Amino acid sequence: MYLIAELAEHVSLSRSTLLYYEKQGLIAGKRQANGYRIYSEKDAQRLRLIQKLQAGGLTLKECKACLNSRVDRSLLLKRLQQLDDDIAQKQQSRQLLAAMLGEGELKAWHQSLDKVAPDAHLEWLMNQGFTQKEALRLKWLSKDMNTHEQYMNDFMRVFEALDRWGPGSEKDTLEALAKVPFEPARIMDIGCGKGIATTLLAAHTSAHITAVDNDEPALARLVERARGDGVLDSIETICVSMTDLSFDEARFDLIWAEGSAYIMGVANAFTQWQKFLEPKGVLVLSDLVWLNDAPSQEALTFWQQEYPDMTTVARRVEQANEAGYTVIDTFSLSEESWQSYIKPLEARVNALRSNMPESAALRDIETELNIYRQYLGEFGYQMFVLQKTKP
């Protein structure tokens, strides 16, 4: 027999908890002549059983029901499902924490976060010590903070020798320029890279061109190229992220962005860049889109992972209209544009393969090249020539 303090110590519960349990009819002490209540071994064992049932996720009310009648199987099945859900959630939490400590991959997490909170995602990456340039690349390339430095070193080793980092050609650039319904005077080339399109625009217009990129070596190559082509006087280079532009409103009559708007999200670019255009100004950009309503599963899976925002031409047109543009023209980049990108990249990968056998970046580039070989035509780059309509 136990006094209440003894029973509390015996089952590791507080005195107030036992009094509450007694009030609920779970245990029943017997009052002695001296006024003290005593509890039996049966009460102690009922308390042990209640503790076990609570450990299974049952409420106190449900424990009482189980003690006093047959077990409700539907109730237990419901609690079991809840526990399974809790375990799965906790496992996901553990995997995330482990990955942040370098014990796993963060790719899926970065992808999911970038869908729901792209700006906060970018700011958070920068708070982890990445520069804005590194953070932007992390979002779109390795998507793994722990292997990012090595990944980016390998990535840059592949691409540093290449002038084109995406599909494009002189023919397609000039075709898009020909669609602009006026002679531009002030052009901003966003994400200009090494300046292939920039110098071409300078050679075929009399405009002053502001070339924007967040990669200093790329801008240095642009200056070298422009000097060689004799158009350097027309070009001003500014090293800044496309997400942090601070130009005056209506400063430009033409904004050019070949293959770069995806970095901040095309729909976001439509909205954010519009204020830099004068009334009736034109935005020209190219973006990777689906050209087939029913693409192959392998291609679909690949691009859902690598470019989750990828959509159809029709949807990009809708987004442009919603942001306050009318479509002057849109066309798919030519085979020449793709080959001018793919062939040099394949040659570079082949030259480096034996020296980088364990490189995740090289492996990813080879995978992407294989997707191009098999499924190009189901997707492609699309040029959009858009005129501002909103004031």
Contacts in CASP RR format, 6 or more apart in sequence:
PFRMAT RR
TARGET T0000
AUTHOR 0000-0000-0000
METHOD contacts of the structure
MODEL  1
MYLIAELAEHVSLSRSTLLYYEKQGLIAGKRQANGYRIYSEKDAQRLRLI
QKLQAGGLTLKECKACLNSRVDRSLLLKRLQQLDDDIAQKQQSRQLLAAM
LGEGELKAWHQSLDKVAPDAHLEWLMNQGFTQKEALRLKWLSKDMNTHEQ
YMNDFMRVFEALDRWGPGSEKDTLEALAKVPFEPARIMDIGCGKGIATTL
LAAHTSAHITAVDNDEPALARLVERARGDGVLDSIETICVSMTDLSFDEA
RFDLIWAEGSAYIMGVANAFTQWQKFLEPKGVLVLSDLVWLNDAPSQEAL
TFWQQEYPDMTTVARRVEQANEAGYTVIDTFSLSEESWQSYIKPLEARVN
ALRSNMPESAALRDIETELNIYRQYLGEFGYQMFVLQKTKP
1 38 0 8 1.000
1 39 0 8 1.000
1 40 0 8 1.000
1 41 0 8 1.000
2 10 0 8 1.000
2 38 0 8 1.000
2 39 0 8 1.000
2 40 0 8 1.000
2 43 0 8 1.000
2 44 0 8 1.000
3 36 0 8 1.000
3 37 0 8 1.000
3 38 0 8 1.000
3 39 0 8 1.000
4 15 0 8 1.000
4 18 0 8 1.000
4 19 0 8 1.000
4 37 0 8 1.000
4 39 0 8 1.000
5 15 0 8 1.000
7 18 0 8 1.000
7 39 0 8 1.000
7 43 0 8 1.000
7 44 0 8 1.000
7 47 0 8 1.000
8 14 0 8 1.000
8 15 0 8 1.000
8 17 0 8 1.000
8 18 0 8 1.000
10 44 0 8 1.000
11 44 0 8 1.000
11 47 0 8 1.000
11 48 0 8 1.000
11 51 0 8 1.000
13 47 0 8 1.000
18 27 0 8 1.000
18 47 0 8 1.000
21 27 0 8 1.000
21 47 0 8 1.000
21 50 0 8 1.000
21 60 0 8 1.000
22 28 0 8 1.000
22 29 0 8 1.000
24 60 0 8 1.000
24 64 0 8 1.000
25 64 0 8 1.000
26 46 0 8 1.000
26 47 0 8 1.000
26 50 0 8 1.000
26 60 0 8 1.000
26 63 0 8 1.000
26 64 0 8 1.000
26 67 0 8 1.000
27 39 0 8 1.000
27 43 0 8 1.000
27 46 0 8 1.000
27 47 0 8 1.000
28 43 0 8 1.000
29 37 0 8 1.000
29 38 0 8 1.000
29 39 0 8 1.000
29 40 0 8 1.000
29 43 0 8 1.000
30 37 0 8 1.000
30 38 0 8 1.000
30 39 0 8 1.000
30 40 0 8 1.000
31 37 0 8 1.000
32 38 0 8 1.000
46 67 0 8 1.000
49 67 0 8 1.000
50 60 0 8 1.000
50 63 0 8 1.000
50 67 0 8 1.000
53 62 0 8 1.000
53 63 0 8 1.000
53 66 0 8 1.000
54 60 0 8 1.000
54 63 0 8 1.000
56 79 0 8 1.000
56 83 0 8 1.000
57 79 0 8 1.000
57 82 0 8 1.000
57 83 0 8 1.000
58 66 0 8 1.000
58 75 0 8 1.000
58 79 0 8 1.000
62 72 0 8 1.000
62 75 0 8 1.000
65 72 0 8 1.000
65 75 0 8 1.000
66 72 0 8 1.000
95 104 0 8 1.000
96 106 0 8 1.000
96 109 0 8 1.000
98 104 0 8 1.000
99 105 0 8 1.000
99 106 0 8 1.000
99 109 0 8 1.000
99 144 0 8 1.000
99 146 0 8 1.000
100 106 0 8 1.000
100 145 0 8 1.000
100 146 0 8 1.000
102 146 0 8 1.000
104 146 0 8 1.000
105 144 0 8 1.000
106 143 0 8 1.000
106 144 0 8 1.000
106 145 0 8 1.000
106 146 0 8 1.000
107 142 0 8 1.000
107 143 0 8 1.000
107 144 0 8 1.000
107 305 0 8 1.000
110 121 0 8 1.000
110 138 0 8 1.000
110 139 0 8 1.000
110 143 0 8 1.000
110 144 0 8 1.000
111 143 0 8 1.000
111 305 0 8 1.000
111 308 0 8 1.000
113 120 0 8 1.000
113 121 0 8 1.000
114 121 0 8 1.000
114 139 0 8 1.000
114 308 0 8 1.000
115 308 0 8 1.000
118 139 0 8 1.000
118 264 0 8 1.000
118 265 0 8 1.000
118 268 0 8 1.000
121 139 0 8 1.000
122 132 0 8 1.000
122 135 0 8 1.000
122 136 0 8 1.000
122 139 0 8 1.000
122 243 0 8 1.000
125 134 0 8 1.000
125 135 0 8 1.000
125 138 0 8 1.000
125 139 0 8 1.000
125 145 0 8 1.000
126 132 0 8 1.000
126 135 0 8 1.000
128 145 0 8 1.000
130 138 0 8 1.000
130 145 0 8 1.000
130 148 0 8 1.000
132 214 0 8 1.000
132 241 0 8 1.000
132 243 0 8 1.000
132 244 0 8 1.000
133 214 0 8 1.000
133 215 0 8 1.000
133 241 0 8 1.000
134 148 0 8 1.000
134 152 0 8 1.000
136 214 0 8 1.000
136 241 0 8 1.000
136 243 0 8 1.000
136 263 0 8 1.000
137 152 0 8 1.000
137 155 0 8 1.000
138 144 0 8 1.000
138 145 0 8 1.000
138 148 0 8 1.000
138 152 0 8 1.000
139 263 0 8 1.000
140 262 0 8 1.000
140 263 0 8 1.000
140 307 0 8 1.000
141 151 0 8 1.000
141 152 0 8 1.000
141 155 0 8 1.000
141 361 0 8 1.000
141 364 0 8 1.000
142 148 0 8 1.000
142 151 0 8 1.000
142 152 0 8 1.000
142 155 0 8 1.000
142 360 0 8 1.000
142 361 0 8 1.000
144 151 0 8 1.000
147 360 0 8 1.000
150 360 0 8 1.000
151 360 0 8 1.000
151 361 0 8 1.000
152 361 0 8 1.000
154 356 0 8 1.000
154 359 0 8 1.000
154 360 0 8 1.000
154 361 0 8 1.000
154 362 0 8 1.000
155 361 0 8 1.000
155 365 0 8 1.000
157 352 0 8 1.000
157 356 0 8 1.000
158 345 0 8 1.000
158 348 0 8 1.000
158 349 0 8 1.000
158 352 0 8 1.000
158 361 0 8 1.000
158 362 0 8 1.000
158 365 0 8 1.000
159 165 0 8 1.000
159 348 0 8 1.000
160 217 0 8 1.000
161 348 0 8 1.000
162 344 0 8 1.000
162 345 0 8 1.000
162 348 0 8 1.000
163 194 0 8 1.000
163 196 0 8 1.000
163 221 0 8 1.000
163 344 0 8 1.000
164 196 0 8 1.000
164 340 0 8 1.000
164 341 0 8 1.000
164 344 0 8 1.000
165 193 0 8 1.000
165 194 0 8 1.000
165 341 0 8 1.000
166 259 0 8 1.000
166 341 0 8 1.000
167 286 0 8 1.000
167 333 0 8 1.000
167 337 0 8 1.000
167 338 0 8 1.000
167 340 0 8 1.000
167 341 0 8 1.000
167 342 0 8 1.000
167 380 0 8 1.000
167 381 0 8 1.000
168 196 0 8 1.000
168 258 0 8 1.000
168 286 0 8 1.000
168 333 0 8 1.000
168 337 0 8 1.000
168 338 0 8 1.000
168 340 0 8 1.000
168 341 0 8 1.000
168 381 0 8 1.000
169 333 0 8 1.000
169 334 0 8 1.000
169 336 0 8 1.000
169 337 0 8 1.000
169 340 0 8 1.000
170 200 0 8 1.000
171 334 0 8 1.000
171 336 0 8 1.000
171 337 0 8 1.000
172 331 0 8 1.000
172 333 0 8 1.000
172 334 0 8 1.000
172 336 0 8 1.000
172 337 0 8 1.000
172 383 0 8 1.000
173 196 0 8 1.000
173 197 0 8 1.000
173 200 0 8 1.000
173 201 0 8 1.000
173 258 0 8 1.000
174 200 0 8 1.000
174 204 0 8 1.000
175 331 0 8 1.000
175 383 0 8 1.000
176 284 0 8 1.000
176 329 0 8 1.000
176 331 0 8 1.000
176 383 0 8 1.000
176 385 0 8 1.000
177 201 0 8 1.000
177 204 0 8 1.000
177 205 0 8 1.000
177 284 0 8 1.000
179 284 0 8 1.000
179 328 0 8 1.000
179 329 0 8 1.000
179 385 0 8 1.000
180 254 0 8 1.000
180 282 0 8 1.000
180 284 0 8 1.000
180 328 0 8 1.000
180 385 0 8 1.000
181 282 0 8 1.000
181 328 0 8 1.000
181 387 0 8 1.000
182 253 0 8 1.000
182 282 0 8 1.000
183 205 0 8 1.000
183 206 0 8 1.000
183 207 0 8 1.000
184 205 0 8 1.000
184 207 0 8 1.000
184 253 0 8 1.000
184 254 0 8 1.000
184 282 0 8 1.000
185 206 0 8 1.000
185 207 0 8 1.000
185 208 0 8 1.000
185 253 0 8 1.000
186 207 0 8 1.000
186 208 0 8 1.000
186 210 0 8 1.000
186 251 0 8 1.000
186 252 0 8 1.000
186 253 0 8 1.000
186 254 0 8 1.000
187 201 0 8 1.000
187 205 0 8 1.000
187 207 0 8 1.000
187 208 0 8 1.000
187 209 0 8 1.000
187 210 0 8 1.000
187 252 0 8 1.000
187 253 0 8 1.000
187 254 0 8 1.000
187 255 0 8 1.000
187 256 0 8 1.000
188 209 0 8 1.000
188 210 0 8 1.000
188 212 0 8 1.000
188 247 0 8 1.000
188 251 0 8 1.000
188 252 0 8 1.000
188 254 0 8 1.000
188 255 0 8 1.000
188 256 0 8 1.000
188 276 0 8 1.000
189 195 0 8 1.000
189 197 0 8 1.000
189 198 0 8 1.000
189 201 0 8 1.000
189 209 0 8 1.000
189 210 0 8 1.000
189 211 0 8 1.000
189 212 0 8 1.000
189 256 0 8 1.000
189 257 0 8 1.000
190 212 0 8 1.000
190 242 0 8 1.000
190 245 0 8 1.000
190 255 0 8 1.000
190 256 0 8 1.000
190 257 0 8 1.000
190 260 0 8 1.000
190 261 0 8 1.000
190 273 0 8 1.000
191 212 0 8 1.000
191 213 0 8 1.000
191 214 0 8 1.000
191 242 0 8 1.000
191 257 0 8 1.000
191 260 0 8 1.000
191 263 0 8 1.000
192 198 0 8 1.000
192 211 0 8 1.000
192 212 0 8 1.000
192 213 0 8 1.000
192 218 0 8 1.000
192 219 0 8 1.000
192 222 0 8 1.000
192 237 0 8 1.000
193 213 0 8 1.000
193 215 0 8 1.000
193 218 0 8 1.000
193 219 0 8 1.000
193 221 0 8 1.000
193 222 0 8 1.000
193 260 0 8 1.000
194 218 0 8 1.000
194 221 0 8 1.000
194 222 0 8 1.000
194 225 0 8 1.000
195 211 0 8 1.000
195 218 0 8 1.000
195 221 0 8 1.000
195 222 0 8 1.000
195 225 0 8 1.000
195 226 0 8 1.000
196 225 0 8 1.000
197 256 0 8 1.000
197 258 0 8 1.000
198 209 0 8 1.000
198 211 0 8 1.000
198 222 0 8 1.000
198 226 0 8 1.000
198 235 0 8 1.000
198 256 0 8 1.000
199 222 0 8 1.000
199 225 0 8 1.000
199 226 0 8 1.000
199 229 0 8 1.000
199 231 0 8 1.000
199 235 0 8 1.000
201 207 0 8 1.000
201 209 0 8 1.000
201 256 0 8 1.000
202 209 0 8 1.000
202 226 0 8 1.000
202 229 0 8 1.000
202 231 0 8 1.000
202 234 0 8 1.000
202 235 0 8 1.000
203 229 0 8 1.000
203 231 0 8 1.000
206 234 0 8 1.000
207 234 0 8 1.000
207 254 0 8 1.000
208 234 0 8 1.000
208 236 0 8 1.000
209 234 0 8 1.000
209 235 0 8 1.000
209 236 0 8 1.000
210 236 0 8 1.000
210 238 0 8 1.000
210 247 0 8 1.000
210 252 0 8 1.000
211 219 0 8 1.000
211 222 0 8 1.000
211 235 0 8 1.000
211 236 0 8 1.000
211 237 0 8 1.000
211 238 0 8 1.000
212 237 0 8 1.000
212 238 0 8 1.000
212 240 0 8 1.000
212 242 0 8 1.000
212 245 0 8 1.000
213 219 0 8 1.000
213 222 0 8 1.000
213 237 0 8 1.000
213 239 0 8 1.000
214 239 0 8 1.000
214 240 0 8 1.000
214 241 0 8 1.000
214 242 0 8 1.000
215 239 0 8 1.000
216 239 0 8 1.000
219 237 0 8 1.000
219 239 0 8 1.000
222 235 0 8 1.000
222 237 0 8 1.000
223 232 0 8 1.000
223 235 0 8 1.000
223 237 0 8 1.000
226 232 0 8 1.000
226 234 0 8 1.000
226 235 0 8 1.000
240 246 0 8 1.000
242 257 0 8 1.000
242 260 0 8 1.000
242 261 0 8 1.000
242 263 0 8 1.000
242 264 0 8 1.000
242 269 0 8 1.000
243 263 0 8 1.000
243 264 0 8 1.000
243 272 0 8 1.000
245 272 0 8 1.000
245 273 0 8 1.000
245 276 0 8 1.000
247 276 0 8 1.000
248 276 0 8 1.000
249 275 0 8 1.000
249 276 0 8 1.000
250 275 0 8 1.000
250 276 0 8 1.000
250 277 0 8 1.000
250 278 0 8 1.000
250 279 0 8 1.000
251 276 0 8 1.000
251 278 0 8 1.000
252 276 0 8 1.000
252 277 0 8 1.000
252 278 0 8 1.000
252 281 0 8 1.000
253 277 0 8 1.000
253 278 0 8 1.000
253 281 0 8 1.000
253 282 0 8 1.000
254 281 0 8 1.000
254 282 0 8 1.000
254 283 0 8 1.000
254 284 0 8 1.000
255 273 0 8 1.000
255 276 0 8 1.000
255 277 0 8 1.000
255 282 0 8 1.000
255 283 0 8 1.000
255 284 0 8 1.000
255 285 0 8 1.000
256 284 0 8 1.000
256 285 0 8 1.000
257 269 0 8 1.000
257 273 0 8 1.000
257 283 0 8 1.000
257 284 0 8 1.000
257 285 0 8 1.000
257 286 0 8 1.000
258 284 0 8 1.000
258 285 0 8 1.000
258 286 0 8 1.000
259 285 0 8 1.000
259 286 0 8 1.000
259 287 0 8 1.000
259 288 0 8 1.000
259 381 0 8 1.000
260 285 0 8 1.000
261 269 0 8 1.000
261 285 0 8 1.000
261 287 0 8 1.000
262 287 0 8 1.000
262 288 0 8 1.000
262 307 0 8 1.000
262 309 0 8 1.000
264 272 0 8 1.000
265 309 0 8 1.000
266 285 0 8 1.000
266 287 0 8 1.000
266 309 0 8 1.000
266 316 0 8 1.000
266 319 0 8 1.000
267 309 0 8 1.000
267 319 0 8 1.000
267 323 0 8 1.000
269 285 0 8 1.000
270 283 0 8 1.000
270 319 0 8 1.000
270 320 0 8 1.000
270 322 0 8 1.000
270 323 0 8 1.000
270 324 0 8 1.000
270 325 0 8 1.000
270 386 0 8 1.000
271 323 0 8 1.000
273 283 0 8 1.000
274 283 0 8 1.000
274 323 0 8 1.000
274 324 0 8 1.000
274 325 0 8 1.000
274 388 0 8 1.000
274 390 0 8 1.000
277 283 0 8 1.000
277 388 0 8 1.000
278 388 0 8 1.000
279 388 0 8 1.000
279 391 0 8 1.000
280 387 0 8 1.000
280 388 0 8 1.000
281 387 0 8 1.000
281 388 0 8 1.000
282 328 0 8 1.000
282 385 0 8 1.000
282 386 0 8 1.000
282 387 0 8 1.000
282 388 0 8 1.000
283 325 0 8 1.000
283 384 0 8 1.000
283 386 0 8 1.000
283 387 0 8 1.000
283 388 0 8 1.000
284 383 0 8 1.000
284 384 0 8 1.000
284 385 0 8 1.000
284 386 0 8 1.000
285 383 0 8 1.000
285 384 0 8 1.000
285 386 0 8 1.000
286 333 0 8 1.000
286 381 0 8 1.000
286 382 0 8 1.000
286 383 0 8 1.000
286 384 0 8 1.000
287 316 0 8 1.000
287 381 0 8 1.000
287 382 0 8 1.000
287 384 0 8 1.000
288 303 0 8 1.000
288 307 0 8 1.000
288 310 0 8 1.000
288 379 0 8 1.000
288 380 0 8 1.000
288 381 0 8 1.000
288 382 0 8 1.000
289 310 0 8 1.000
289 311 0 8 1.000
289 312 0 8 1.000
289 313 0 8 1.000
289 316 0 8 1.000
289 379 0 8 1.000
289 380 0 8 1.000
289 381 0 8 1.000
289 382 0 8 1.000
290 310 0 8 1.000
290 311 0 8 1.000
290 312 0 8 1.000
290 313 0 8 1.000
290 378 0 8 1.000
290 379 0 8 1.000
291 313 0 8 1.000
291 332 0 8 1.000
291 377 0 8 1.000
291 378 0 8 1.000
291 379 0 8 1.000
291 380 0 8 1.000
291 382 0 8 1.000
292 377 0 8 1.000
292 378 0 8 1.000
292 379 0 8 1.000
293 312 0 8 1.000
295 375 0 8 1.000
295 378 0 8 1.000
295 379 0 8 1.000
296 374 0 8 1.000
296 375 0 8 1.000
296 378 0 8 1.000
298 371 0 8 1.000
298 374 0 8 1.000
298 375 0 8 1.000
299 371 0 8 1.000
299 374 0 8 1.000
299 375 0 8 1.000
299 378 0 8 1.000
299 379 0 8 1.000
302 367 0 8 1.000
302 368 0 8 1.000
302 371 0 8 1.000
303 310 0 8 1.000
303 371 0 8 1.000
303 379 0 8 1.000
304 310 0 8 1.000
306 368 0 8 1.000
310 379 0 8 1.000
313 330 0 8 1.000
313 382 0 8 1.000
316 382 0 8 1.000
316 384 0 8 1.000
317 327 0 8 1.000
317 330 0 8 1.000
317 384 0 8 1.000
320 327 0 8 1.000
320 384 0 8 1.000
320 386 0 8 1.000
321 327 0 8 1.000
323 390 0 8 1.000
324 388 0 8 1.000
324 389 0 8 1.000
324 390 0 8 1.000
325 386 0 8 1.000
325 387 0 8 1.000
325 388 0 8 1.000
325 389 0 8 1.000
326 386 0 8 1.000
326 387 0 8 1.000
326 389 0 8 1.000
327 384 0 8 1.000
327 385 0 8 1.000
327 386 0 8 1.000
328 385 0 8 1.000
328 386 0 8 1.000
328 387 0 8 1.000
329 383 0 8 1.000
329 385 0 8 1.000
330 382 0 8 1.000
330 383 0 8 1.000
330 384 0 8 1.000
330 385 0 8 1.000
331 382 0 8 1.000
331 383 0 8 1.000
332 380 0 8 1.000
332 381 0 8 1.000
332 382 0 8 1.000
332 383 0 8 1.000
333 380 0 8 1.000
333 381 0 8 1.000
333 382 0 8 1.000
333 383 0 8 1.000
337 381 0 8 1.000
338 372 0 8 1.000
338 376 0 8 1.000
338 380 0 8 1.000
338 381 0 8 1.000
342 369 0 8 1.000
342 372 0 8 1.000
345 365 0 8 1.000
345 369 0 8 1.000
346 369 0 8 1.000
349 362 0 8 1.000
349 365 0 8 1.000
349 366 0 8 1.000
349 369 0 8 1.000
352 362 0 8 1.000
353 362 0 8 1.000
356 362 0 8 1.000
END
